[in-house]
Amino acid sequence: MENISEELPLVAKKEAPVPPPLRCPPTTSYHQKGLFVNASTLRGYSCVRTATRDLWDQLFEEGYRADVTISTDNGGSIYAHASVLGMASQVMKGMLKQAKGRGQRRSISIHGVPHDAVRVFIRLLYSSCCEKEEMEDYVLHLLVLSHVFVVPALKQICIQQLEHGFLTSENVVDIFQLALLCDAPRLSHICHRMILKNFQEISITEGWKVMKKCHPALEKALMVSLADEENMQRERTRRSNERKIYLQLYEAMEALVHICRDGCQTIGPHDKAFRDNQAPCNYSACKGLEMIVRHFASCKLRVPGGCIHCKRMWQLLELHSRLCVDSEACRVPLCRNFKERTKKQSKKDEIKWRILVKNILKTKSIGGSPFFSSAFCMSP
């Protein structure tokens, strides 16, 4: 006793080792090809060692002290542990409470899906792992199982797999119906858009024919959506064409001011001196407008309504007058005359012109340019 007591102080004097920092250890080098964890290949760091996942996989594969038998189609059986199933799914926990069995082993049934799909599903509840090929083969069955047994994490993984590269013209109708049944709104929306976009191709598939026969109400709803989409597309096309016309009119107004004030190439005001080495014109509408102006100057039927080309020129001149705010200084012909004429127009014509001017200015604003270029002298 004396020797022991004498040695105790020596032990106490030894310094305790510094504890390692708390951090998640890196995964081991055991990486199976195609192994999936939470829909991604194992790599980098993880708070759970690969060896731990292997133990969960081994526990499932060997069924060590399993207390639950899962009956599947074609007489198949899968052994599992009630504690694992109950913690992974509240639905299974309720089934296990009501389950009857011999001795300590209880039995539940999962029918309607292949035996292998159920096996992959139970394995995922244990270790959150499965082979890539298994996920590709049974993703639809896993989506149904995760929805029925309320396993949100697995359901989200299945939805992501379906959204990225799995949808085809042949299976999109079936997946659309499945997404509606499994309450997957994002997936159903993606399928819906794909059906509308490729309707001609999808409408002749076997999936569409079966849906039309078994679910006529859904087929009718899709046809209504298709009609609405076509109407919206026609409306978008109409508005796009209108914007192009308004933009052309705006460019014509700029070109008209440019010709009448500065002159362009071989046409311009009477006091303009033209040079042979003039720079190229930057106004795209100048060439076409120059031809109309030359025709207007020489046409013998220049009265409104007498010539279609002259009528167009009269309209351009009137449109300019409604955009111009300084008729006194403006060099465009008849600008002030049209200003006076507008005061005598009917209210109906006045409304039409105001709508046209508003749409022209609005279109130019949407296009990212200011309301008026330097060609116009306009007040704010």
Backbone torsions as a table, in degrees:
resi	resn	phi	psi	omega
1	MET	NA	-36.4	-179.4
2	GLU	-65.8	-40.8	179.7
3	ASN	-63.4	-39.7	179.8
4	ILE	-64.7	-44.7	-178.6
5	SER	-65.4	-29.4	178.9
6	GLU	-73.4	-28.8	-178.9
7	GLU	-81.6	-21.1	-177.2
8	LEU	-57.9	-46.0	178.8
9	PRO	-58.6	-33.7	179.2
10	LEU	-65.3	-39.4	177.9
11	VAL	-64.7	-41.0	-179.0
12	ALA	-64.5	-27.5	-177.5
13	LYS	-75.4	-20.1	-179.8
14	LYS	-67.7	135.3	-179.5
15	GLU	-78.2	136.6	178.2
16	ALA	-71.8	143.8	-179.9
17	PRO	-66.9	148.8	179.2
18	VAL	-72.2	127.7	-178.8
19	PRO	-69.2	147.8	178.6
20	PRO	-67.5	154.4	178.5
21	PRO	-65.6	149.3	178.3
22	LEU	-80.0	113.1	177.9
23	ARG	-155.0	160.9	179.3
24	CYS	-74.9	125.4	-179.4
25	PRO	-70.5	152.3	178.6
26	PRO	-70.0	155.3	177.2
27	THR	-68.1	155.6	178.6
28	THR	-75.7	176.0	-176.8
29	SER	-78.0	1.7	-178.2
30	TYR	-82.8	97.2	179.2
31	HIS	-124.3	106.6	177.4
32	GLN	-75.0	141.3	178.2
33	LYS	-66.5	126.0	178.1
34	GLY	82.4	5.0	179.9
35	LEU	-72.6	131.5	-176.5
36	PHE	-110.5	135.9	170.8
37	VAL	-134.9	116.6	-177.8
38	ASN	53.7	42.8	173.7
39	ALA	69.6	14.0	177.7
40	SER	-137.6	152.2	-178.9
41	THR	-69.2	143.0	179.7
42	LEU	-63.6	129.3	175.0
43	ARG	-168.7	160.5	175.5
44	GLY	74.4	-136.2	-174.9
45	TYR	-110.7	153.0	179.0
46	SER	-149.3	147.7	178.1
47	CYS	-78.6	-6.7	177.1
48	VAL	-123.5	125.1	-179.4
49	ARG	-64.6	152.3	175.6
50	THR	-59.6	-33.8	179.4
51	ALA	-62.3	-33.8	178.7
52	THR	-67.6	-42.2	176.8
53	ARG	-64.6	-35.6	177.6
54	ASP	-63.0	-36.8	178.2
55	LEU	-64.7	-40.2	178.1
56	TRP	-66.0	-40.4	176.6
57	ASP	-62.9	-41.2	-180.0
58	GLN	-66.6	-39.8	177.4
59	LEU	-59.4	-40.9	178.8
60	PHE	-70.1	-46.5	-176.3
61	GLU	-63.7	-43.3	-177.3
62	GLU	-83.9	-21.2	-179.9
63	GLY	62.7	36.4	-177.4
64	TYR	-62.1	120.2	-179.8
65	ARG	54.0	37.0	176.6
66	ALA	-65.6	142.5	-178.1
67	ASP	-124.0	11.5	178.8
68	VAL	-134.8	136.2	172.7
69	THR	-113.1	123.8	179.8
70	ILE	-102.8	117.0	179.9
71	SER	-89.4	132.4	-179.1
72	THR	-122.7	-178.0	-179.6
73	ASP	-62.4	154.1	178.3
74	ASN	61.0	30.5	175.1
75	GLY	74.3	15.0	-179.8
76	GLY	-75.2	155.1	179.3
77	SER	-137.2	142.3	177.0
78	ILE	-130.6	131.7	-179.5
79	TYR	-98.2	137.3	-176.3
80	ALA	-148.5	-177.8	-176.9
81	HIS	-118.5	129.1	-176.1
82	ALA	-60.0	-37.8	-178.3
83	SER	-63.6	-40.1	179.7
84	VAL	-69.9	-47.0	-179.1
85	LEU	-63.2	-42.0	-178.5
86	GLY	-65.2	-37.5	179.1
87	MET	-74.1	-30.6	-178.4
88	ALA	-79.8	-28.9	-175.9
89	SER	-145.2	123.3	176.9
90	GLN	-67.5	-29.1	177.7
91	VAL	-66.0	-44.5	177.8
92	MET	-65.6	-35.1	177.5
93	LYS	-60.6	-42.1	177.0
94	GLY	-66.4	-38.2	177.6
95	MET	-64.4	-39.7	-179.2
96	LEU	-68.0	-32.8	177.9
97	LYS	-65.4	-32.5	-178.9
98	GLN	-93.9	-6.5	-175.5
99	ALA	-72.2	148.0	176.8
100	LYS	-114.8	148.4	179.5
101	GLY	-163.5	174.7	179.9
102	ARG	-89.9	129.1	-179.5
103	GLY	64.1	-129.2	-179.3
104	GLN	-93.9	-6.9	-178.1
105	ARG	-92.5	128.3	178.2
106	ARG	-105.9	164.2	-175.6
107	SER	-134.1	134.0	174.1
108	ILE	-130.2	163.4	-177.1
109	SER	-124.3	139.7	173.0
110	ILE	-131.0	104.4	-176.9
111	HIS	-117.9	165.8	177.3
112	GLY	99.0	-9.8	177.1
113	VAL	-131.5	156.8	-179.0
114	PRO	-59.2	151.8	179.4
115	HIS	-57.3	-44.7	-178.5
116	ASP	-63.8	-34.3	178.0
117	ALA	-65.4	-41.1	177.1
118	VAL	-63.5	-39.9	180.0
119	ARG	-62.8	-44.2	177.3
120	VAL	-62.8	-39.8	179.6
121	PHE	-61.9	-46.6	-179.7
122	ILE	-66.5	-38.3	177.9
123	ARG	-61.5	-40.4	177.7
124	LEU	-63.0	-33.5	177.1
125	LEU	-66.4	-29.9	179.9
126	TYR	-78.9	-56.7	-168.8
127	SER	-119.5	-1.4	-176.0
128	SER	57.9	27.6	-179.0
129	CYS	-125.0	147.7	169.6
130	CYS	-160.5	161.5	178.5
131	GLU	-73.0	150.8	-178.9
132	LYS	-60.4	-40.9	179.7
133	GLU	-64.0	-37.6	179.1
134	GLU	-65.8	-39.8	178.0
135	MET	-63.6	-40.9	179.8
136	GLU	-67.5	-37.6	-177.0
137	ASP	-75.2	-34.7	-170.2
138	TYR	-120.8	20.2	-175.8
139	VAL	-61.6	-36.5	179.3
140	LEU	-67.8	-42.3	178.7
141	HIS	-66.6	-38.0	179.2
142	LEU	-67.2	-34.6	176.4
143	LEU	-62.6	-44.3	179.6
144	VAL	-64.7	-45.7	-178.4
145	LEU	-64.4	-42.5	179.8
146	SER	-66.5	-29.9	176.8
147	HIS	-75.3	-45.3	-177.8
148	VAL	-64.7	-42.1	-176.4
149	PHE	-96.9	10.5	173.5
150	VAL	52.6	69.5	173.6
151	VAL	-120.6	84.9	-170.7
152	PRO	-58.1	-41.0	-177.4
153	ALA	-61.7	-46.4	179.1
154	LEU	-66.6	-37.3	178.5
155	LYS	-61.4	-41.5	179.5
156	GLN	-66.1	-37.5	177.6
157	ILE	-62.8	-44.0	179.6
158	CYS	-63.1	-41.1	179.3
159	ILE	-62.8	-43.0	178.8
160	GLN	-62.8	-40.4	178.3
161	GLN	-62.8	-40.6	-179.0
162	LEU	-69.7	-34.7	-177.4
163	GLU	-71.3	-26.8	-173.3
164	HIS	-108.4	90.5	170.3
165	GLY	86.6	-0.6	-177.2
166	PHE	-94.0	-25.8	-175.4
167	LEU	-74.4	133.8	174.9
168	THR	-134.6	170.7	178.5
169	SER	-63.6	-28.8	-177.4
170	GLU	-77.0	-33.6	-173.2
171	ASN	-110.1	-3.9	-173.1
172	VAL	-64.8	-33.6	179.8
173	VAL	-67.5	-42.6	179.1
174	ASP	-65.1	-42.6	-179.8
175	ILE	-68.4	-33.5	176.9
176	PHE	-61.4	-46.4	178.2
177	GLN	-64.8	-39.1	179.2
178	LEU	-66.1	-39.1	178.7
179	ALA	-63.9	-37.1	176.8
180	LEU	-66.3	-41.1	-179.4
181	LEU	-69.5	-33.7	-175.7
182	CYS	-95.6	12.2	176.7
183	ASP	53.7	56.5	176.6
184	ALA	-118.7	81.4	-171.5
185	PRO	-62.5	-39.7	-179.3
186	ARG	-64.5	-44.5	179.7
187	LEU	-64.5	-41.5	179.3
188	SER	-65.3	-35.2	178.3
189	HIS	-66.8	-42.2	179.0
190	ILE	-63.2	-43.1	177.9
191	CYS	-63.1	-41.7	-179.3
192	HIS	-61.3	-44.9	179.3
193	ARG	-64.9	-37.3	-180.0
194	MET	-67.3	-38.7	178.6
195	ILE	-64.3	-44.0	-179.8
196	LEU	-66.9	-37.2	-177.3
197	LYS	-71.5	-34.4	-176.9
198	ASN	-119.8	43.3	-171.5
199	PHE	-63.3	-42.1	-177.4
200	GLN	-59.3	-39.2	-179.9
201	GLU	-76.5	-40.8	-175.1
202	ILE	-75.7	-30.6	-175.7
203	SER	-67.6	-12.2	178.7
204	ILE	-105.0	5.4	179.6
205	THR	-79.7	163.7	179.5
206	GLU	-67.2	-35.2	179.1
207	GLY	-60.8	-40.5	178.8
208	TRP	-66.4	-41.6	-179.1
209	LYS	-63.1	-41.4	179.2
210	VAL	-66.5	-42.8	178.9
211	MET	-62.9	-40.6	179.6
212	LYS	-61.8	-34.4	-178.8
213	LYS	-80.3	-42.0	-174.0
214	CYS	-91.0	-29.6	-177.4
215	HIS	-131.9	69.5	-178.0
216	PRO	-61.3	-30.5	179.7
217	ALA	-65.6	-39.4	178.4
218	LEU	-68.3	-39.5	177.6
219	GLU	-62.8	-39.8	178.5
220	LYS	-65.4	-41.1	179.4
221	ALA	-63.9	-38.6	177.8
222	LEU	-66.9	-36.7	178.3
223	MET	-66.6	-37.8	176.3
224	VAL	-64.2	-42.6	177.7
225	SER	-62.3	-38.9	179.2
226	LEU	-63.8	-43.0	178.4
227	ALA	-63.1	-41.9	178.0
228	ASP	-63.1	-41.0	-179.8
229	GLU	-64.9	-40.4	178.6
230	GLU	-65.7	-39.3	177.4
231	ASN	-64.0	-41.9	178.8
232	MET	-65.1	-37.9	178.8
233	GLN	-66.3	-41.0	176.9
234	ARG	-63.8	-38.8	179.2
235	GLU	-66.1	-40.6	177.5
236	ARG	-63.7	-39.1	178.3
237	THR	-65.7	-41.4	178.8
238	ARG	-62.5	-44.3	-179.7
239	ARG	-66.8	-36.8	178.1
240	SER	-64.0	-42.0	178.0
241	ASN	-65.5	-38.8	178.1
242	GLU	-63.8	-42.6	179.0
243	ARG	-61.7	-37.4	178.0
244	LYS	-63.3	-41.9	179.7
245	ILE	-65.1	-45.3	-179.9
246	TYR	-63.4	-37.9	178.8
247	LEU	-66.9	-38.3	177.2
248	GLN	-64.2	-39.3	177.9
249	LEU	-65.3	-39.7	178.6
250	TYR	-63.1	-44.2	178.9
251	GLU	-64.5	-35.3	177.6
252	ALA	-64.9	-37.7	178.1
253	MET	-64.4	-41.6	177.5
254	GLU	-63.8	-44.1	-179.1
255	ALA	-64.6	-36.5	179.4
256	LEU	-63.4	-45.2	177.9
257	VAL	-64.3	-40.7	179.3
258	HIS	-60.4	-43.6	-179.0
259	ILE	-67.5	-44.9	-174.6
260	CYS	-76.4	-25.7	-177.8
261	ARG	-98.3	-47.7	-173.7
262	ASP	-103.1	-27.2	-173.5
263	GLY	85.4	149.9	-177.6
264	CYS	-139.9	117.7	177.8
265	GLN	56.3	-94.8	-175.1
266	THR	-116.8	10.0	-178.9
267	ILE	-134.6	141.5	-179.3
268	GLY	172.5	-167.0	-179.6
269	PRO	-66.0	159.0	-173.9
270	HIS	-65.1	-27.2	-178.3
271	ASP	-93.1	12.9	-178.6
272	LYS	-89.6	129.4	177.1
273	ALA	-97.5	118.1	-177.2
274	PHE	-91.6	140.4	177.6
275	ARG	-108.0	155.4	-179.5
276	ASP	-72.0	-29.1	-175.9
277	ASN	-103.1	45.2	-179.9
278	GLN	-71.4	147.6	178.7
279	ALA	-71.7	151.5	178.5
280	PRO	-58.9	146.0	-178.9
281	CYS	-75.0	138.8	-179.5
282	ASN	-93.0	-3.5	-178.6
283	TYR	-95.6	116.7	-175.6
284	SER	-67.1	-26.3	-176.4
285	ALA	-87.2	-2.0	-173.6
286	CYS	-64.0	-42.9	-174.3
287	LYS	-61.2	-49.4	179.2
288	GLY	-66.2	-37.9	-179.1
289	LEU	-70.2	-33.5	178.6
290	GLU	-61.2	-39.2	179.6
291	MET	-66.3	-40.0	179.4
292	ILE	-66.6	-41.1	-179.4
293	VAL	-64.0	-42.9	179.2
294	ARG	-64.0	-40.6	178.2
295	HIS	-64.9	-42.7	-178.3
296	PHE	-61.8	-35.4	-177.9
297	ALA	-73.2	-25.6	-175.5
298	SER	-111.9	-5.5	-176.5
299	CYS	-72.0	137.6	179.4
300	LYS	-87.5	-14.1	177.9
301	LEU	-107.6	48.5	-171.8
302	ARG	-75.3	-7.3	-179.2
303	VAL	-65.8	147.1	179.5
304	PRO	-56.4	128.5	179.1
305	GLY	93.4	-12.2	-178.4
306	GLY	-83.3	-29.1	-177.3
307	CYS	-141.0	133.8	-176.6
308	ILE	-66.4	-34.6	178.7
309	HIS	-70.9	-40.2	178.0
310	CYS	-68.2	-36.8	177.5
311	LYS	-60.1	-40.3	178.2
312	ARG	-64.5	-38.0	178.9
313	MET	-66.7	-41.0	176.2
314	TRP	-58.5	-41.7	-179.8
315	GLN	-65.8	-38.5	178.1
316	LEU	-66.1	-40.0	178.8
317	LEU	-64.5	-41.0	179.2
318	GLU	-68.2	-39.0	178.3
319	LEU	-63.0	-40.5	177.5
320	HIS	-60.3	-43.1	-177.6
321	SER	-61.6	-29.7	179.7
322	ARG	-79.9	-19.5	175.5
323	LEU	-91.6	-25.5	-176.4
324	CYS	-81.6	137.6	-179.9
325	VAL	-110.6	-3.7	-179.5
326	ASP	-129.7	74.7	-177.8
327	SER	-65.0	-27.5	-177.8
328	GLU	-65.8	-40.0	-177.9
329	ALA	-94.4	-6.9	-175.6
330	CYS	-72.7	139.6	-178.3
331	ARG	-101.5	3.8	176.0
332	VAL	-76.3	130.1	-177.7
333	PRO	-57.8	142.3	173.3
334	LEU	64.1	15.3	-179.0
335	CYS	-62.5	-46.9	-179.4
336	ARG	-69.3	-34.7	177.9
337	ASN	-61.6	-43.6	178.9
338	PHE	-67.8	-31.5	176.1
339	LYS	-61.5	-42.6	178.1
340	GLU	-68.9	-35.1	-178.0
341	ARG	-67.6	-33.4	-178.0
342	THR	-62.7	-26.0	179.8
343	LYS	-69.6	-20.5	-177.4
344	LYS	-101.5	-1.2	-178.1
345	GLN	-74.4	157.6	177.8
346	SER	-69.7	160.4	-178.8
347	LYS	-64.3	-34.5	-180.0
348	LYS	-64.2	-46.2	178.3
349	ASP	-65.3	-37.2	179.9
350	GLU	-63.1	-40.3	179.2
351	ILE	-65.1	-41.6	178.9
352	LYS	-60.4	-45.1	-179.3
353	TRP	-67.3	-38.2	179.3
354	ARG	-64.3	-40.2	178.3
355	ILE	-64.6	-41.3	179.4
356	LEU	-62.6	-47.0	-179.8
357	VAL	-62.3	-42.5	179.9
358	LYS	-61.7	-43.3	-179.5
359	ASN	-67.6	-37.1	178.2
360	ILE	-62.6	-48.1	-178.8
361	LEU	-67.4	-37.4	178.9
362	LYS	-65.0	-42.2	179.9
363	THR	-64.1	-41.8	179.1
364	LYS	-65.3	-35.4	177.7
365	SER	-67.4	-42.2	178.3
366	ILE	-62.4	-34.8	-178.6
367	GLY	-69.8	-3.6	175.7
368	GLY	93.6	6.0	-179.5
369	SER	-108.6	159.7	177.3
370	PRO	-66.3	165.3	-178.4
371	PHE	-59.9	-40.3	-176.5
372	PHE	-135.6	138.4	175.9
373	SER	-82.9	-176.3	-178.6
374	SER	-67.7	-12.3	179.3
375	ALA	-68.9	-24.5	-178.7
376	PHE	-104.4	139.8	172.1
377	CYS	-105.5	90.3	-171.9
378	MET	-119.0	145.4	176.5
379	SER	-83.2	154.2	-179.5
380	PRO	-69.0	NA	NA
